[in-house]
């Protein structure tokens, strides 16, 4: 066996052993953590808005906790025309529709959520009637939400007050539901990422 063949027989296994031992280290040091990529919210805290109104009606308000944000969901039925709009904005105070009275909210700051859909039908009957106007959903134990309160439904739109821990990134969007209904979603991040 000549020197060249002997060198290849030694170098190949050494190169393979080196590659196998370095590969796991490279994967660990270069891969982002799952929580960093999942929680990379670039939403900002400025007003979020979508213009149109709908004659479809609000039927439910619910909430959920997620790894990186708290979520408020407003369900809108399929009885009517159009897709709901919204306006979500940090404000100094949330006021009741019609009267302008203050809606007290716990938390370091307040979000005013206007869903451009009524919570009543064409005959004026309520399609969503909260059991407790001051606590629409139970947000005890949430990282960001402090209180969800009813501010009213008037002239084709509905206002909800959301007390949050601090001014944090948020987003809003509308999802289509089977059968023609919609869901208006408001997410508020647990922190600035």
N, C-alpha and C positions, 0 to 999 in steps of 0.2 A: 504494500500500500504506500503510495507516495505521500508527501507532506501535505499537499493540497487536499486530498481526500480525507486524511486524518484530521485536518483542521475543520473541515465541514462537519465531520461526525461529532466533533466536540462543540463547535460553535452553535449548531442548530439546537441541540437540547438546552444549552445555556440561554440562548435567545428566547426560546419557548418558556423556560422557567422564569426568566426575568419578566416577560410579558404577562404571564399568569399571575405573578406576585404583585405587579404594579397596577393591573387593570382594576381590581376592587378598590384600591386607594384612589385612583383617578375618578371612578364612578361616585365615591362617597364625597370627595371634595368638590366636584364640579356640578353635581345634581342639586337643583334648588329644593328646598324643603317643600313638602306638600302644602303646608299651611301658608307659606309665603306666596305660592302661585295661586292658590284658591282665594286668598284674602287680598289680592292685589287690586283693591277697589280704587279706580281713578274717577270717581263720580263728582266730587266737588260738593259745595254746599250752597250754590246759587239756585235760584228758582228753577223748577222744572215745570214745563207747561205743554199741553196739547189742546188745541183750540176747539174742536167740535163739541156740540151738545147732542144729546140723544133723548128720545122720548121713552126709552127703556128705563126700568125702575130698579133702584137699589133694593136688594132683598136680604143681605146679610153683611156683617163686618166681622172679621176674624183676624187672628194674628198667629205668628209662629216664630220660634227661635232657630237660628241657623248658626253655623260655625263662625261666621264673620260679621253677621248683621242680624237685626231684628226686622221682621216683616209684618206689615199691615196689609190686609186684603179686603177689598170691597167688591162684593158680588153684585152683578147687574144682570137682570133677566133678559129674555129674548122678546118680550112683549112691546114692540114698538120699532122705530126706525133709528138707524145711525149707530155710531160707535162712541162711547163716552170719552170726553176729554177730561182734563184735570189741571189744577194749578197747585203746586206744592212749594211752600215758601216758609223760611224762617221769619218769624214776626215777633214784635215786642209783646203783643197780646192777641188772643183769638176772641172774636166777638160773635154773638148769636146772630143768625140770619134774621133780618126784619127789624129786631129791636135794637141791635148794636150793644146789648149788655155784654159785659166781660164774662168769659168762660174761664174760671180758675183751673190751672193745670200745675201738677207737680213736675219738678225737673228744673234743670239749669237753663233751658230754653224751650221755645215752643215752635211747633210746625203747624201751619194752617193748611189743611188739605181740603181743597174744593174739588168735588167730583161733579162734572157737568152732566148730571142725571138726577131726576127727582127721586124721593123716597115715598112717593104716593102715585096712585094710578090716575087715569083720566077723570074719575069720579071724585077725586080728592081723598080716597081711602089710603091709609098708610100701607106701604108694602114692606117697610122695615120700621118696627117700633121697638126701640131699646128698652130692656127691663130697667136699666139704671143709666140715665143719661150721663152721669159723671164717670161711669166705669163701663164702657161699651164691651171691653174684653178684659180678662184678667191678665195683667202683665207682670204680676209678682215674680221676681226672680230673673227677669230679663236684664241683659247687660246694658241696653241703651234706652228702651222705652220705660217711662215712668207712669204714664196715664193716657188713656184714650177716652175722649169726651165728645158728646154730641153738641153741635152748635146750631143745628137746624137744617131744614130743607125748605127752600123758598124760591119761587120763580124759576123752577126747572133745574136748580142745582142744590147740592147738599154740602154742608161744611162740617168737618171733623177737626177737633183739636187734638194734637199729639204732643204730650209733654215728654221731652227727651233729656238725657243726662247732660248733654253739652251740644254745641253746634258741631256736628259731625258730617262726613260725606253722606249723601243720600241720592237715591235715584227713584224714578217713577216710570211706569210703563203700563200698557194695556195688553192683556192676553185674550184671545178668542176662546170661548168655551163651546163644547159640543152643543148643538141645537140653536146656536145664534146668540147666546149670551156672552158676557164679557167679565173679566176680572181686572180691576184697577189695583196695581201693586205699588206699594211704597216700601222701600228698603232703607234702613239707616244703619250705617256701619258701626261696629263696636269701637273703632278708633280710626285715626288717620293712618293709612298704610303707606 
